[in-house]
Amino acid sequence: MRVVAYTDGSSRGNPGPGGYGAVLLYTDPSGVLHTKELSGGFHKTTNNRMEIMGAIAALEALKRPCEVELHSDSQYLVNAMNKHWIDGWQSHGWKTSAKKPVKNPDLWKRLVAATQPHRVQFVWVKGHAGHQYNERCDQLATAAADDRAHQLVDEGFMRG
């Protein structure tokens, strides 16, 4: 099964209220396109955390192993995966090459776990460039960042 996913994150202030959005696309064997939208928000978080959370939400929504083409406008996220920064961080006990703690290790660990059942290709897409699904993810993420009534506590951010 092949799925194309688009993800985005947003925060109003950094840190501040934030949200993520994801759009998953699947074309079934009869040629019918299925679309699923996901979003969620947090009271206090960062933009990078929401970028990672968008990818996590997309991958965790998949019910069986898939080939996934995951598009993000976050170079931080895409480079961490494609340039294998994450492998180095893991092998060095979640420390950077400068021996400093990696930021957001709770989410990086969750993302690694979410990729495990799948074959995932991370693709960078230029943000705010008029791409239909990237723009939709941005709308979902910003709406979640603004929806204070339904936001959760970002425990990982709060623990620091």
PyMOL commands that set and color helices and strands:
alter all, ss='L'
color gray80, all
select helices_A, chain A and resi 47-60+75-82+85-91+105-115+132-146+148-150+155-159
alter helices_A, ss='H'
color red, helices_A
select strands_A, chain A and resi 2-11+16-27+33-45+67-72+119-124
alter strands_A, ss='S'
color yellow, strands_A
deselect
rebuild
show_as cartoon
